Amino acid sequence: LDAAGDDKLEAISERDNDAKDTVQSEDIEKPSEASAALYEEYRNYLKEGNIEIICVVEAIDPIMSGTFQAIQSYTLDNIVFDAEFAPCVLADEEGGAKDIGWLGRWFVGRSA
């Protein structure tokens, strides 16, 4: 995240506990014209190249030492362009991620 994103996450983390789970209008940023043009160029690249994005996430359970793996495939139809998503985690003091209750309840802010 850039400095503006860090400031926004800090402001969200300072809210009352009840308000942290609520997406507010100031949490959603609209993409700039430059980023919208980049998304359009990238969308065309994905479409013309018939590109598929494959994500592999692996984790190890620290207690049982079990390894878990998730594999997901994305094509052009699965990607939302020209949108911003509300943050679902915050960085804690030790540099780790802290769930703020939005995981699984993402919100898409479409540009007009």
N, C-alpha and C positions, 0 to 999 in steps of 0.2 A: 504494500500500500504506500501511497505517497503521503506527504505530511498532512494534506487535507483529509485523507482517509483515516489517518491516525487520530486526528482531532475529533472526527465524527465518532469513531469508536469509543474514544475517551468520554465524550459527552453522553453517549448511550449508556456506558457503564456506570456513570454517576447518577442515573435516574433512580427513582424509587424502585424497589424490587417488583412491585405490581406493574410499573410502566415499562419495564425492560422487555416484556413479552409482546408489547404492542408496537406495531409498525406505525410510525408517524410520518406525515407528509415530508417533513424536512430530512428524513432518513433516506429518501429516494432521490437520486440525482439523475437528471436527464443528460443523455450523451451530447457532446459538442458536435458541431458540424464536421470537424476533422475526424473524430472517432466514428461518426456515422458513415463517413466516406470510407474509412478503413474497414469497417464491418462489411460494407457493400463489396469492396474489393476482395475481401477474404471469402465472403459468401460465393462470389463468382468463381474464385479459385477452387473452392470445395465442390461446386456444382460441375464445372468444366472438367475437373480432374477425377470426378467420381470418388472423392476421398472419403475414407472411413477413419475415424479417430478411435483408438482402442486405449482404454485406461485400465491399468492394473494397480490395485491397491493391496498391500500386504501388511499384516500386523501380527505381532507376537503377544500372546497373553502372558503378562509377567508372572502370574501366579502358577499357571499350569504349563507354561512354555508351549502352548499350542499355537500353531501358525494358521492364520486365517487369510484367505485370498479372495478378492472380488475382482471380476473382470467384466467390463462394460464396453459395449461398442456403440458409437454415435455416428450418425450420418447427417446430412444437411437437414433432413426433416426433424431431427431431434434437438437442433440448436436454435436458441432464441437470440436474434440479433437486435441491435439498437435498443437494448434494455439494460437496466441496472437491477441488481438484486440486493435486498437488505442483508447486512452482515449477520451471520449465524453464530460466530464465535468471536471472542475477544482474547487478546494476548494478556496473560497474567504477568506478575512481577518477575517470574523466573523465565519468561520467554516461551512458556507453553500456551496452549490454547484452552480457553475456558468457555464451555457451552453456556449461552445466555438464554436458552429455551426456545430458540427459533429453528433449531435443526429439524428438518422434516416439514417445516411450515414456511417454506420460502415464498417470497412475494415478488412478482414481476411488475416493474413500473415501465409501462410502454410510453414511448415518446409520441407526442401528438403530431 
